[in-house]
Amino acid sequence: MSRSETYVLALDQGTTSSRAIVFNRGGNIIGVKQIPFPQIYPKPGWVEHDPAAIWDTQYEAAKGALAAAQVGADQIEAIGITNQRETTLVWERATGKPVYNAIVWQCRRSADICKELAARGLAPTVRERTGLVLDPYFSGTKLVWMFDEIPGLRTRAERGELAFGTVDSWLIYNLTGRHATDATNASRTLLFNIHTGRWDEDLLAALKIPASILPEVLPSSAEFGRTKRELFGREIPVTGCAGDQQAALFGHACFEPGSAKNTYGTGCFTLMNTGSEPVASKHNLLTTVAWDLGKGFTYALEGSVFIAGAVIQWLRDELGLISDAAESETLARSVQDTGGVYIVPAFVGMGAPYWDPEVRGTIVGITRGTNRARLVRAALESVAYQSRDLLRSMENDFGSALPYIKADGGAAANSFLMQFQADVLDRPVILPEVNEVTALGAAYLAGLKTGYWSDVREVERNWRRRREFRPEMAEGTRSRLLSGWDKAVGTARSFR
């Protein structure tokens, strides 16, 4: 690479691995490095990470990405951060030493705390002020659990000795020494008022959390500090930060209200840009901060499908129906339809718009003619049906129809699934040329602050479609299939 060219480095800290990617001005990947790290399961339903492993793997990934790109630190104009959201850390201000393992977003240990807060009537206040629901998923009750279970921790926090943060804060602290977060990550804590843009004093009081432990909240595109010289041999500005799903929305250039993306991973995460005003959902969706470019919040509606790509893993690992994920597409295409079979993959309950934690997985419509290919096809179709339910709920909340949906994630590589999604949604599904849209979004947020990219219109021009799937299904067929799906979901939810 020419030593005169400059780039942006994105740090993408995920649930199972830390990744770093070097991007050029065209939004293209120049170098990448990914390093996995261990998961810790102390008890059923509990998930932890070693904070040192998070930092060490992310730092090594950053150096590895520079090496892979064959660029020097002097060629990196800015660093952007994106991260697994809600995962909760507490460390000593004086030493930087964590007081406990990171409690991961998947961890359910604070379920009883959520029930107690709900019994006290706090749920409507949480919903109105934070846009979230009282659930162990979010950071606030994880922090309460630490205070309740670790002797002396709350007292130390009240004395100003401790710092709380989500993973972005932990990375920013280790990179720069500053205790800060951005509005997207703050909005996932149960403690942040998305209307005032401040930590909510009433919620802090209700959860008995001292304000002194909280990070400073900055825009998503802002000066978070400069890296310590010893890390990369020079000080590099850290100027972008957003939670992973919000960063993906930005990376997809979903800048217009009503535009949306769906990430097809283990589950599906769907976000819709709702503009400068928060939209309160009537369909069990979350209202969250999409980003803040320093001129006020852009908001989003968010929903999740718990089991998406995981249903393909289930076919492979538990049922032995396929040997790899690619085989699922081949088998699905080998039959005209499922023969009336529906799979409702509610292995861990159902997410939005149902939010039914008690429902369990169900297969309906089996006949003597049901075979391996039809079961595999039904499993893939279930991903599209669940996403359709979610996206239609978003349309109803927002009050207008989606023109199309932008898609990314591992399962988006399945062309059968993407075509079926377009068919049952009756909307085009568009795949980007650069699939690493989460890291790209973080890079854009960083580069916009330094002027590497001039404005969001330049970012928008960078976005390129790789493939578009247009609806091809007849309306009568679509209606019949969706009616069958609705009946299958009703059957699953009635079985207790």
Secondary structure, 3 states (H helix, E strand, C coil): CCCCCCEEEEEEECCCEEEEEEECCCCCEEEEEEEECCCECCCCCCCEECHHHHHHHHHHHHHHHHHHHCCCHHHEEEEEEEECCCCEEEEECCCCCECCCEECCCCCCCHHHHHHHHHCCCHHHHHHHHCCCCCCCCHHHHHHHHHHHCCCHHHHHHCCCEEEECHHHHHHHHHHCCCEEEHHHHCCCCCEECCCCEECHHHHHHHCCCHHHCCEEECCEEEEEECCHHHHCCCCEEEEEEEHHHHHHHHCCCCCCCCEEEEECCCEEEEEEEECCCCCCCCCCEEEEEEECCCCEEEEEEEEECCCHHHHHHHHHCCCCCCCHHHHHHHHHCCCCCCCCEEECCCCCECCCCCECCCCCEEECCCCCCCHHHHHHHHHHHHHHHHHHHHHHHHHHHCCCCCCEEEECHHHHCHHHHHHHHHHHCCCEEEECCCCHHHHHHHHHHHHHHCCCCCHHHHHHHCCEEEEECCCCCHHHHHHHHHHHHHHHHHHHHCC
